[in-house]
Amino acid sequence: MGKHYRIVIIGGGTAGISTAAKLLKELRSLAGDIVIIDPAEKHYYQPLWTLVGGGEVKKEETQRRMEDLIPEGADWIKSEVTSIEPEEHYIQLSDGNKLEYEYLIVAAGIEVHWEGIKGLMDTIGKNGVCTNYSYQYTDYTWEVIRNFKGGNAVFTHPATPIKCGGAPQKIMYLADDHFRRTGVREKTKIIFGSANPAIFDVTKYRLALEKVLERKKIDTRFKFNLIEIKGDQKEAVFEHIETKEQTIVKYDMLHVTPPMRAPAFIRTSTLADESGWVDVHPYTLQHQKYEHIFSLGDCSNLPTSKTGAAIRKQYPVVVNNILSLMKGEAPGAKYDGYTSCPLVTGYNTLILAEFNYEKEPTESFPINQAKERRSMYIMKKDMLPIIYWNGMLKGTM
């Protein structure tokens, strides 16, 4: 067998690094006995990609070198996980090595399933087809928006869980704002094709966003799922979620949010639920079958939105519950499903949605956060990245 670690963390994203940093703060004896597995050279602060696509931020500002973020005391193995063997307490790596562990934390993020839409890979990044769900393509979104001369501007939301569920509509609101500034909005029809049944899942924020849609005169088509792009004809093929009826929509600009899924090594493992996500207890984040395994973030089946804000409340629960197990105690820390979605509604305006498993608002400020505010926009653009790099990834926020 390969090397043995007390704690193995799969994933060097938001969840993995924050959890490792806090574990090392809480239990110094873990230094040298904890490892993060991730092949990536770069780490991205993805919440800013919406503002990159809107021309407000340079994409280079959203990345850091992974080696600069790995917490002191943690090892880093630049490899991919190919399989997990929970009964034997080891994982298999793509470089042929095996790692034994006492505790496993699965924080592997989410896989963007580009092939899930026919024709997408042939059209993305050219001819007006853009996305903010890739560092590679996000500045092309801004190129398309700023050069847009009118016609159909189509924005989509898929029929799968996605990271940052508000992002597909946020870039639409920024595009609308820019089209008004440049005088092309009257020559433009904005269409939002969403597989969801409504614009948002929490009533308070849904009502506020419906007013935004009405004010901006956006054509919303719900239960409307993009299944194919015909790039040569500039046609998007949508399928109704329930009736399966197909509709062709002509586009001059098409912002695509691709379908997403759990990484393959999770989907094919005994850790996965029927939908392919790591099957964990919604409150303790402990695996439903294997008590030595925990999962958090986008790859878990926690019934809440997949956001960095959710991870900020999840990782202390994972840390506390693993430390409890190490002491021979039952996991006692609980996660209430908190998540947050800073919904950009235009340049300098934002609705800050915060809610829990019960879809109840759990707001942080003594104001009505369903109201569009410039202060909340400034917080997202300027303050949250600082908190992320200097607080959360160090296990202190």
N, C-alpha and C positions, 0 to 999 in steps of 0.2 A: 504493500500500500504506500501511498504518498505521505506527505506530512500531515500531522494531526494538529488541529487548532481547537481551542475551546469554543470559539464562536466563528462561524463562517457567514459572511454577508454576501449574497449574490446581488450585484448592482452597485455602481458608483454614482448613481444619480442623487436627487434630493433626499430620498428616503434612506438610502444606504449610507451616505456620508454623515448625515445628521445623526443617525442611530449610532454609528461607530464612534463619533465624537462624544456623544453623551455617555455611552457605555464606558469609555476611557476616563471621562471626568468622574463618573460615579464609582468606578472600581479600577484603581490604578494598576492592580495586579494583572489586569488583562493585557497590558502592554506586551507586545510580541506574541500574544496568544489569540489575536483577532485578525482576520484577513478580509479584505474586500476584493471580490472577483469582478473585473470589468475590463473589456478589451479596448475601451475608448481612450483616445489620447486627450480629448477635449470634453469639458463639462459645460452645459449650456443652461442659462437662465431663460427658459422658454416663454415665461409669461410676457416678456418684452417683444416677442416676435410679432404680436399684433401691431405694436407701435413701429416696428421696423417696416412692416407691410404698409403702414399708414404714413411713412416718411418722417416719423418723429424721432427715430433712434437709428444709429448705425448698427448693423448686425454684429460687427466686431465687438461691440460693447457687451454682448450677451454671452461671450465665451471666456473660459479660463482654462489653463492647463490642468489636467487631472492631477498630475504629480504635485501641484501646489496646493491641492485641496484635501488630499488624503491626510487624515489627522495623525499627529505624531503618536507613535505607539501601535499603529495599525500597519500590517503588511498590505501590499497591493500586488495582485497577480493579474497580469494583462492577458487574459484568456477568456474564452467563451465556455459556458457550461453546456454540456451536451445531454447530461441526464442526472437525475437525482435518485438515489437509492435510500429512502428513508428508513427502511428496515435494518439496513447495514450501517447507517449513519455515515454515508460518504456521497460525494458528488464526483462525477466524471467530467474532466475538462477536455477541450478540443485539442490541447497539446499532448494528450495521452496520459496526463497525470491524474491521480485520484487524490482527493482531500477528505480526510476524516474529520468529523466534528462532533462536539457534544451538543451544541445548539446551532440551529440553522435559521437565518433570517433571509427570507426571499423578498427582495426589493428590486426586482428586475425590470420594472417599468412596463411599458406597453409597446407593442409592435404595430407600426403603421403598415397596413395591408394595401400597398399600392396596387397590387394585381386584383384587388377586390372590385374594382370598377373597370370594365372592359374599355380598352383604348386609352386609359389614363396615362400609362407609362410612355405611350407614343406621342402624347400631346403636352405633357406637363412642362412648364418652363418656356413655352413658345406659343405664338398665335393667340395670345390673350388668355391662356389657361394657366392659372397660378394657384399657389397655396401658401399659407403661413405655417404649415405643419412640417416644414423642413428648413434647416439652416441654409441649405443649398439654394432653395427657391424663394425664400421670403422677400428678398429685395426685388425680385422680379414682380412681385405683387405691387410694389410701389411704382415700378416702371409702367405697369399696365394702367394703374389708377391715374398717374399724373399725365399720361399720354392719351387718355380716353377722350374720344370726341363725340360720344353719344351712341345710342342703340340699347341693346339688352345687356344689362349687367346682372349676372346670375350668381347667387351664393348658395352653398349647399351644406346640409347637416345630415350625416349618414344614419343608418339604422343599427348602429352598434354603439356600445360605450366608447367614449373618446376622452382624451385628456383635455382639460379645460373646456367644459361643455358650452361656455358662453362665447368662445373665440370665433366660431363660425358667423355669429351675428355682429360681433364687435367690429370686425373689419368692414362689414357692410355699412355700418353707421358712419365710420370714418370716410369710406368712399363717397357716401351720400353728401357728407359735409364738403369734401374736396370738389365734387362735381358742382355743388352750388357756388363755391368760391370761384371756380373757373368758368362758370356760365354755361355748362353743358347739361345741367340737371334737367332742364325742360325738354331736352332732346333724348333723355335717358329713361328707360323703364328698369327699375330695380326689382328683381324677383328673388324671393327667399324660398328655396325648395328644401323643406326639412322633413325628415322621416318621423319627427316627434309630433305629438298631437296638439301641442301648443308652443308658444314662444319660450315659456319657462315653467318649471314644475312647482314653484312656490307661489301661492296666490298673490301675496303682497307685491312681489316683484313682477309677476306676470301682468298684473293690471297696469303697473307703471310702464312696462315695456310695450304693452299694447297701445298706449298713448303715444309712445315714441314712434312706433310703426305707422300709426295713423297720421301723425304730424309730418313724417317724412314721406308719406304716400308710397309705402313699400307694398308690393304685391306678395302676400304670404300664401304659400301653398303647403299645408301640413299633411302629414302621412304620405309624403312625396319623396321617394328615395332615388337618388341618382345611381343608375346601373351601367350606363355606357356613355362614352364620348366619341362622337364621329368628328374627328378633327378637321378632315378635309371639307366637310359641309358646315362646320361650326354648329353642330347640333348636339344637344344633351338629351339623353333618353332617361326619363324618370318612370318609376313604377310605383303605383299606389300600394301602400303597405297592406291594405285589407283586400281590395278588389283585384289587385295584380294588373290593373289596366295600365297600359304604357302610354306615355305622352312625350312627344318630341318638342323641345324648346330650343329655338334659335338663340345663339348668344354672340355677343361681340366681346364680352369679358366673362370669364367663368372662374370664380374662386371656389376651389374644391376642398372640402374636408373629407379626406379618405376614410374608409372604414378602418377600424383598429381591432386588435385582439391581443391575447396574452402571448408571450414568446413561445416558440414551438416546444422547448424542453419542459415547459410547464404544462402545456396542453396535452402532451403525451404521457405525463407522469401521473402517479397515484395521488399527487397533491391536488389535482384539479377537480373542480366541480363539473357538472354536465356542460357548462358553457365554456370551460377551459381555464377559468381563473382559479387562483389558489383559494382553497376552501377553508376560511378561517371563521372563528367566532366573532360576531360583529362588535362585541364589547371588549373582549380581552385580546383580540387579534392573534390568538393561539390557534394552531391548526385544529380542525374538528376531529382528526384521527390521530395525529402525531403530536404528542405534548411537547416535544423538544423543538418543534418548528413553529416559527411565527412568520407572518407576512404583513406588509403594509404598502401603501401607495397604489400605483396604477395597476399592478399585476394581481392584486387581491380582489376577492369578490365582495368586499365591503359595499353595502347598498347605499353609497353616497357618491357625490360627484368626485371625479378624479382630478384633484388640484393640489398644488403645493401647500395651500393653506390647510387642507385636510391632513396632509402629512405632518404639518407643524404640530397638530394635536395628537397624531397617531404615534409618532416615534417615542415620546416620553412614556406612553402606555406600554409599548413593546419593551423598552429598557427596564421599567419598573417590574414588569411581569417576569422577565428573564432573571433579574436579580432575585426576585422572590423564589423562583424555581431553584436557583443555585443554593438558596438557604433552606430548601426543603419545604417551602411554604406554597400555598395555592396562589395563583395569580389573582391579585385584588384590584389592580388598576383598570379603569374602564374608559372607553372611548364612546362618546355620545353621538357620533356621526357628524360632528361639526365639519362644515366646509365653507368656503367663501369663493365668490366669483365677482371680481371687480369688473362690472359691465360698462365698458367704454361706450358711450352713446354719441360721441362726436369729439372733435378736438376741444379739450378742456372741460368735458362733462363726463360724469361717471355715476352710476348707481352701484352701491356696494351691497351686494347680496351676501348675507351670512345666515346659515340655517343648519338644522340638525337632522337626524334620521326621521323625525316626525314631520319634516318639512315646515317646521316652525322657525320664524326669524330668531336668531340669537345674535343680536347686533352689539357691536363693540363701542359705539359712540352714542351719546345722549341726544341724537337727532334722528329725523326720519331718513333712513338710508335708502329708501326707495325714491327719494328725490334726487334729480340730477344735480351734481355739485362739482365745481371746479376744484375745491379743496381735495376731494377724493381722487380726482384725476391726477393732481400733483403727487398725492401719496403713492399712487400706483407707479407713476413714471419715475419719480425721483427718490422716494423714501423706501419703498419695498425692496428694490434691488440692494440697497445698502444693508437693510435688515437681513436679507437673504445671505449675501456674501460674508458679512461680518458677524452675524448672530446665529442664524439657523444652521448653517453648515458647520458651525463650531459647537453645536449642541447646546446653545445658551438661549435660544428663543423658541 
